[in-house]
């Protein structure tokens, strides 16, 4: 069914008003209407949502109910319109048309660094290497968003550096692009009462707060007293009924803490709606490869997170181990790309090589550059979705792409050759492969029968 975007927006805005009167009772009827608007788009996501609505005893159902009853109503309505309607039901079909028209990847989301500045210096983080002098101007960020919306992209995620160093500009961008959903990774130490009032006013900005475990583990990497500041910020957000989530990086040191039932209970109690898990990446000349989990640790992480998200009322995503849900690597513009504070357009927030700069090319031309087309043509990089990354699990792929496209390191302080980077990941890939194959065969026996895609 080809429904005009304006009708989708108008109709679903009215649906929200109807739903708000008795949310859980009317949710099923709403999903029937959403399914009609969406056609055959986002089937997996919508099926999961349907199941959550129908199973009243499931953690997902309880989470939906919690979101609806514990979020400021005006903020929730804006999130509904900007994220569910614009970024998905309106944006996704337009992205598909653009992918077909231009023959390249068109992302669902754009990650960008407003600044390289950060008020912390966390162990193993490359951001502090970049210094505090790199910034995308307000007009440059505005242009990126404007170009993105023309391609159907309504989801923008700030990284850094610490994005909230640029609080005033970020709020101004929320005001100008009030049809867009914004999310920001943040260390939360700059969240205060004034900022919460700004969030209540603009309604389209959600913090994803970095947390590395309980106080001892978190502060050992982020600095003394940071945990207390972060939990204070969470309490402030919760008191204002503002939605937020947690971003956490598992390492060989902290993985037991952050994948424990106690940690999940703690962040749920603090008010988080989601938790995103990232695998430690040994990026940068000063990286600490010993922080990468070994195969036994990663397998334990895999099982722990899958168990806890089936029992706890919080949305948990493990980006390195959940490749099967998104078809493998999502970088290179397939679902997202990254633009750093110098304007370099990286295929991934963890892979700092580029052949394009947003100050010299349009967003579309960057997506059609040799490096991004190499991603487009090479994905998926492995048939085993537990080995999705061209750097971590398939390092020969990033070596080949960088070499053949002439991409350069985008680290302005201490450029790292791709060979130096992959010297840290080749041993990791070799060690992880047997475990990845075992887990993949256990969960996808029919897919593995007779398949030589992963070379096993």
PyMOL commands that set and color helices and strands:
alter all, ss='L'
color gray80, all
select helices_A, chain A and resi 5-21+23-38+43-54+59-70+73-102+127-130+138-150+163-176+193-202+215-222+226-239+255-258+261-270+289-291+295-309+323-325+363-367+370-378+395-405+418-443+445-448
alter helices_A, ss='H'
color red, helices_A
select strands_A, chain A and resi 109-113+155-159+181-186+205-210+244-250+274-279+315-318+336-339+345-346+353-354+408-409
alter strands_A, ss='S'
color yellow, strands_A
deselect
rebuild
show_as cartoon
